Structure formats: structure tokens, C-alpha cells
Amino acid sequence: MIVTVVWATNDVQDVVRVDVRPGATLADAVGSSGLVAQYGLDPQRIRYAVYGVRPEIDAPLAPGDRVEILGPLIVDPKVARARRARAGPKPAGRARRRLNTTAESF
């Protein structure tokens, strides 16, 4: 069964197609891809997703699944939101002009 394992950063986008046995788990696919070793990723800090959904590491895969290796969070989302709230609202940008598309305007 073929699945895809993906590692992407701002500088690197690596997509590896892996042939795993039927009933293979997410851990099997990631291990077979070799991406963790290739990029020196810390297995204790990275997380995984299948099509953007965070399953357990022992979740079984289906043919054609896309496994995404996710790097560690740089900032806790709650902390980032609190920082944005303290900074106040963003300055208003240029107002978008609305076009009049009624029949009378032609």
C-alpha cells in the first residue's frame, strides 16, 4: 500500500512515497520514509498529522494517506494570542472600493 510522508519548512519541501504493508501504522510510514533521520528531527518534539488531523502514532493508515511531519511549536498559541491582544488592533488598511455592478451603471 502506498502512502505519502511529507516534511516541509520555509526552506525544504520533501515528499516521499512509501510502500508499507496493509494495516501499517503512522509510525511505520514515518520510519520507512527516513525523513526523521535525514533532517535530524527530534522524535520527542515532532508531531504528526494525516490530512491535517492529528491521530495517535499507532493509528492505522489507508492506501493513499498523506502523513505530515509537524515541527515543534515555536510559541504556544495561547501566548501568541495574548501578545497580539496586548499589542492592540492592527492599523486599518486601505479601504476596499466596492464596484457598482448594477445594470444602471453600464
Steps between C-alpha positions, in 0.01 A plus 500: 500500500640839402487801738672837483711646781569874493747727683483870415662814635556842345816365337419133435205315352564126494234253387574128520275225367529192720380146434383352832316180581120511531404593856821702550492777756602862480823411684580232239463748213706771667773250584506365144523850353836572664412870532549516877859376472574694179411837655615420854154550648447432870230230520402626846418850374331439163135414446313344211179553306312313231334750266525761776337284769718403799465122556688283748840369388361146486203595280459270198536656156294455186637481146579847367516672841721809534700501823633842599794536737441813708782692664477613861305813579720806527250686719205364694185616313351641822811708563504625140134605525562682828791690340282604207224614737746711701634656181153630418313504171685509171502837327224522245616433149376668190128461464395282213291684247181321414409492134149585396395214276134575457354523152452875543874558528574370149 
